[in-house]
Amino acid sequence: MQTPLLFYRNSKHRKKQLFFSVFIILISVSAILFWSSLFVYIFFGLFTFVGCYLLNLYTKNKPSVMVSNQGITTAANGVGMISWEFIDGFAIKDGINFKALVILLNDHEAFFKDKNNIVKNLMKSNLHRFGSPAIIPSTEFHLPLPEAIDMIENYRKS
């Protein structure tokens, strides 16, 4: 049994996310301090909690994509676990302002079987746009996409 192949979020993207969460906290706390009304306390109090949650989430350096003997696991776009039996290959395609790793699947309906309706609709929009329901944005990889694809293919073959 091989050790899983782990990919982490792009550090530049992670820094943007950290900045965004700190910005939300600062704006919310300053609004609470300088404006006093029940609406401001409730509205910006919720934003403060959301900012703290995002800051906690983004400071953890957990793997964003994991490749194992069972398949590829990611939380991006609600993809979840993709078993090797569904995967035919990989492609790199351009979206609006981003590149994505497109995982080419052989049986879309069997892949959709265990997904809820919200995730199905999101993935069907990916299917129309990219030709596959399973895509992973390049920001989820700390390496360039061609290198990541080579590493995944080599892992699969070994």
GICORBEL-V248186 format. One record per helix or strand. SS is the DSSP state (@ for helix, = for strand). FROM is the first residue (numbers start at 0). LEN is the number of residues. If there is no record, write none. Layout:
BEGIN
ss:SS from:FROM len:LEN
ss:SS from:FROM len:LEN
END
This chain:
BEGIN
ss:= from:4 len:3
ss:@ from:10 len:24
ss:@ from:37 len:22
ss:= from:64 len:3
ss:= from:70 len:4
ss:@ from:75 len:3
ss:= from:79 len:4
ss:@ from:83 len:3
ss:= from:86 len:8
ss:= from:98 len:7
ss:@ from:107 len:5
ss:@ from:116 len:14
ss:= from:133 len:4
ss:@ from:137 len:3
ss:@ from:144 len:13
END
